[in-house]
Amino acid sequence: MVCTDDLKIALVVIRIRSKWKARVSGFTVVELIAVLVVVGLIASVASSRLAGGRFYDALVAKDTTLSLIKRTQQIALSEENISLTIGADGSNTIFSQIVSGAVRATRSFPTNEVAITAGSVGSGTTCGSISSTITLNFDSAGEIEAVDDDGFPICLNGESSLCISPAGFAHQGACL
């Protein structure tokens, strides 16, 4: 004989199981958002790795070059015979700060990591390959000698990245 209490317990167990199954069959909004955040983080890290370091190398080259140019101008305000040379040796583009004929600082960038091109002294704002050493002489006022009114451009990876104004101030962006 089946007891009504046993039947009631069986019905309660069936209801609990059916509610549990209905609850387990889907994801909550919080779980879905957490998964999307984790997938987004993994995708951002993976895309930067897959894209390569070329973008990062260009940023480092831009910041380093900008810093060297600004430091060269600062030195020119207190000393004489200051120049900045830009040259290429085939596999590297080399920026050198020269004070009274002696190299004080040098920065070198491999051409396979960042393509650096520059203008010619007094020739406008277009960049071309660096076939011979370019010398920018700073006077005692920190200005560049023999640069036209547009400034001197330096391009990284084909984009106008830096400009040295005739007053010797270096800034990010194209020459005007």
N, C-alpha and C positions, 0 to 999 in steps of 0.2 A: 504494500500500500504506500502510495506516495503522500507524503505529508505536505500540507499547504505551505508550511514554512520553508521546506526544501524547494518547492516550486518558486516561491518568492525570491529565494536566494539565487536560484538559477536565472530567473528573469533579470535580477539586478546585475549579475555577472555578465549576462549577454548585453545589456545596455551599456555597461562600462566598457566592454570590449568594442562595441560598435562606435562609441564616442571616441575611444582611444584610436581606433583605426582611422576614423574621419579626421582626427586631429593630426595624426602622423603622416597622412597622405600628402600634405603640402608643406611649403616653406613659409615662414613668417616674413614680413616686410623687413624686419631688422636683419634676419639671416641673409636675405637677398642683397640688401645694401652692403653688408659686411663683405660678401663675396665679390660684389662689383668693385669695392674699394681695393681689395687685395689684388684682383685681376688688373685694375688700373695701375697700381704700383708696379706690379711685375711687368706690365707692358711698357711703362715709361722707362724702366731700367733696361729692359731688353732692347727697346728701340734706340736708345742712346748707344748701346754697345754695338748694335747692328749697323747703325749709321756711320760708325767709325769716328775717329777723333778729329777729323778735318775741321769741323766747326769749332771745336774746342781749341785746336792748334791755332786757328785764325784769331780767336779771342786773346789767347796768350800772346801771340805775336803783336797784335794791335796794342795791348796794354803795355807790353815791354818796350815797344818802339816809342810809343807816346811818352812813357816815363823817361827814356833815354834822351829824347828830343827836348823835353822840358828841362831836364837836368843840364843839358848842354847849354841851353839859353841862360839858365841861372848862373852857370860858371862864366859865361861870356860877359855878364854884368859886372863881374869882379876881376876878371883877368883878360888878357889880350891873346890874339892868335888862337882862337877856338874854331874848330870846324867839325862837321859831322860828315862822314863819308858813307856812301852806300855802294856796295860792290857785290859781284857774284863770282864764285869760283867754280861754277858748274853744278855742284851738288848743294851749295849753301848760298844764302843771301846774307851778307855780313854788314852790320851797322857798327861803325867805330867812332868813338868820341876822341878827337885829337886835340891836345892842349900843348901849345908851343912845340909842335912837331912830334910829340910823343903820344902814343896811344894810351889813353887813360881807362877807357872802358870799351868792351866789344860785346856785341850780341850777334849770335849766328842762328839762322833758321834754315833747316833742311828744306830744299825746294820740293821734295816729294810730300811734305807735310802741309806746307802753305806756300802758295805761289805769290810772291811779292814783286810788284812792278812799280815803277815810279815815273814821274814826269822828268822833263829836262829843264835845267835852270833857264828860266825866262821863256818857256815855250807854251804857256797856257796850262790848262787843267786836265789834260789827257795823260793816261799812264801808258808806258811802253816797257818793253823788256829792258833789263839793265845789262847793256852790252859792255859798258866800261864804267869805271868808278865815277860816281857822282859826288862832288864835293860842295857842301853848303857851308860857306864861311859866315860866322857870326861876328858882328862888330861889337864895340864896347857898350852900345845901347841895347844889345841883345837882338838886333835886327839881322835878317839875312841879307847879305850883299848880292846884287845881281839877280834878284827874283822879280818877275813881273807883278803887276797889281793883283793878279788872281791868286797868287800863292803857289806853293809847291805840293803836288799831290803824291800820296803813297797809296797804292791799291793792294788789297789782299784778296786773293782768290777771285780776281776780276771785278771786285766791287770797290768803289771809292770809299776808302775807310778812314784815311787821315789826311789832314791838310796842315801845312805849315804856312802861316800867313807871312806876308812881307815883313811884318813887325816881329817875326820870330816865334809867335805863339802857335803852338801845336794844338789841334783840336780834332775830335772825332767827326767824321762826316766828309762830304765832298767840299772841294774848294769852290767858291762862288764865282 
